Amino acid sequence: MKKSLVLLLVFLGITTAFSQPENTGDNFSLEGALALFKKANSIEEFETLLNQENNSVNNLDLNNDGDTDYIMVDAIQDGTSHVIILSTYTNKKIKQDIATIGIEKTGPENVVLQIEGDANLYAQNTFVEPSEVTETNSGGKGGPFAAEIKLKQIIINVWFWPCIQFIYAPNYIVWHSPWHWNHYPKWWRPWRPFQFTVFYSNCYIYRNQYRKVTMRRVAIAHNLYVPRRRFSTITFPSRSSNAVPRENRKGTIRYGGNRINNGGRRSNGGGRR
C-alpha cells in the first residue's frame, strides 16, 4: 500500500512539473521554429508558417489578452552573416524579441546556424541547433561481444536548406515584416492558447531533430544583433499568473503591482508618466 502511494505521488509530481512552463518562452518552440525555417522557401513564407495554428510552434500570449500573438520576422545582413529576428508587439509601442536565428557562412558551401531564445523569455544562453547523432564502435573492452558504443553529435551544414539558398542569392533583398500592432494579414486568425501540457505534447515531433546546447557558434551574427535588440522591461508571467496587463489612455501598462510605460520604464505608481 505504501509503495503504491509513493508511486502515485511520484506520478503526480511529474505531471505537475509538465503542467506549467518553467519560462514564458516555453510557449514558443525554438525547435519547431527551426523546423519551419528549414521547410520555408523565403523569409516571408517562414513568417507565414510561424503564424499558422496547425504548425504547433507558437503558443505565446505575452499581453494576456486571451489570443496568441502574431510573430513578425525581420532580417539583418552584414556580409555573409545574417540574423533572423522573431518578435511581437506587447502594445502599440513596445516590441519584444522572442528569438533570433544567427547564420554564418564558414566555407564556400558551408553554413551553420543556431536559434537563441531572448533572455526576457528563456533561461540565459538557450540555444537550439540542428542535430544528428552518429554511433562509433571502439571495439569494446570486455571481450568480442562487449563493444563500446559512443554517441557523437554532428554540427549540421545547412547550406542546402531552401531559405539559406534564398538569403545567399545575389538578388536577395533584406526582409522586414510589413506588419505591426493591430495591422496584420487578412488571412491570420489568432487562436486561444492551448494548455501547456497540450502544447508541449503537440510540438514533441520537433525535439528529435533539434537539440539544446550551451555553446554559441555564431558569435559574429550575435554581435551584429545586440545593438538592435528590442525588449520590454516587463518580467512576463506565465498564463497561469494572476497578473493581467491593463492599458490606460496614456498607454501605460499595469502588470500586477507595477506600471510599465511605453518607454519600457518601471514605476511604482504616482507622479507623471
Residue pairs with C-beta under 8 A, 6 or more apart in sequence:
18 196
18 197
18 200
19 195
19 196
19 197
20 196
20 238
20 240
21 27
21 196
21 238
22 123
23 117
23 121
23 122
23 123
24 60
24 62
24 120
24 121
24 122
24 236
24 237
24 238
25 98
25 99
25 117
25 118
25 121
25 122
25 126
26 122
26 196
26 200
27 58
27 59
27 60
27 61
27 193
27 196
27 199
27 238
27 239
28 57
28 58
28 59
28 60
28 71
28 98
28 99
28 117
28 121
29 56
29 57
29 58
29 203
29 206
30 99
30 115
30 117
30 122
30 126
30 128
30 210
30 212
31 128
31 203
31 206
31 207
31 209
31 210
32 55
32 56
32 57
32 203
32 206
33 50
33 57
33 86
33 99
33 101
33 115
34 101
34 113
34 115
34 128
34 129
34 130
34 206
34 210
35 57
35 206
35 209
35 210
36 46
36 49
36 50
36 55
36 57
37 46
37 84
37 101
37 115
37 161
37 163
38 130
38 158
38 161
38 162
38 163
39 49
39 162
40 46
40 49
40 162
40 163
41 162
41 163
41 166
42 163
42 166
42 175
43 73
43 75
43 84
43 163
43 166
43 167
43 175
44 73
44 175
45 163
46 73
46 84
46 163
47 71
47 72
47 73
47 177
48 185
49 55
49 57
50 57
50 58
50 71
50 73
50 86
51 58
51 70
51 71
51 188
53 68
53 191
56 199
56 202
56 203
57 203
57 206
58 68
58 69
58 71
59 68
59 193
59 194
59 196
59 199
60 68
60 69
60 71
60 88
60 98
60 193
61 67
61 68
61 69
61 193
61 239
62 69
62 88
62 90
62 96
62 236
63 69
63 90
63 91
63 245
63 253
64 239
64 243
64 244
64 245
66 192
66 193
67 190
67 191
67 192
67 193
68 190
68 191
68 192
68 193
69 88
69 89
69 190
70 88
70 89
70 179
70 184
70 188
70 190
71 86
71 87
71 88
71 98
72 86
72 87
72 88
72 89
72 177
72 179
72 180
73 84
73 85
73 86
73 175
73 177
74 84
74 85
74 87
74 175
74 176
74 177
75 82
75 83
75 84
75 85
75 167
75 174
75 175
75 176
76 82
76 83
76 85
76 174
76 224
76 225
76 228
77 83
77 167
77 172
77 174
78 220
78 224
80 104
80 105
80 168
81 102
81 103
81 104
81 105
81 218
81 220
81 221
81 224
82 102
82 103
82 104
82 167
82 221
83 100
83 101
83 102
83 103
83 221
83 222
83 224
83 225
84 100
84 101
84 103
85 97
85 100
85 225
85 228
86 97
86 98
86 99
86 100
86 101
87 95
87 96
87 97
87 98
87 230
88 95
88 96
88 98
89 95
89 96
89 180
89 181
90 96
90 232
90 234
90 245
90 253
91 181
91 247
91 251
91 253
91 262
92 181
92 182
92 251
92 262
93 181
93 251
93 262
94 232
94 253
94 260
94 262
94 264
95 230
96 118
96 120
96 121
96 230
96 231
96 232
97 118
97 120
97 229
97 230
97 231
98 117
98 118
98 121
99 115
99 116
99 117
99 118
99 122
100 115
100 116
100 118
100 221
100 222
100 225
101 113
101 114
101 115
102 113
102 114
102 115
102 116
102 217
102 218
102 221
102 222
102 225
103 111
103 112
103 113
103 158
103 164
103 167
103 218
103 221
104 111
104 112
104 113
104 217
104 218
104 220
104 221
105 111
105 168
106 112
109 157
109 159
110 157
110 159
111 157
111 158
111 159
111 164
111 168
112 129
112 155
112 156
112 157
112 158
112 217
112 218
113 129
113 130
113 158
113 164
113 218
114 127
114 128
114 129
114 213
114 216
114 217
114 218
115 127
115 128
115 129
116 125
116 126
116 127
116 128
116 216
116 222
117 123
117 126
117 128
118 229
118 231
120 231
120 232
120 234
120 235
120 236
121 236
125 214
125 216
126 212
127 212
127 213
127 214
127 215
127 216
127 217
128 210
128 211
128 212
128 213
129 155
129 156
129 210
129 211
129 213
129 217
130 156
130 158
130 209
130 210
131 153
131 154
131 156
131 209
131 210
131 211
132 153
132 154
132 156
133 151
133 152
133 153
133 154
134 151
134 152
134 154
135 149
135 150
135 151
135 152
136 149
136 150
136 152
137 147
137 148
137 149
138 147
138 148
138 149
138 150
139 147
139 148
140 146
140 147
140 148
141 148
153 211
155 217
158 164
159 165
166 172
179 185
193 199
193 239
194 202
196 238
196 239
216 222
231 264
232 260
232 264
233 260
233 264
233 265
233 266
234 245
234 253
234 255
234 260
237 243
237 255
237 256
241 256
242 256
243 255
243 256
244 255
245 253
245 254
245 255
246 253
246 254
247 253
247 254
248 254
250 261
250 273
251 261
251 262
252 259
252 260
252 261
252 262
252 273
253 259
253 260
253 261
254 260
257 268
258 266
258 267
258 268
259 266
259 267
259 268
259 269
259 273
260 266
261 267
261 273
267 273
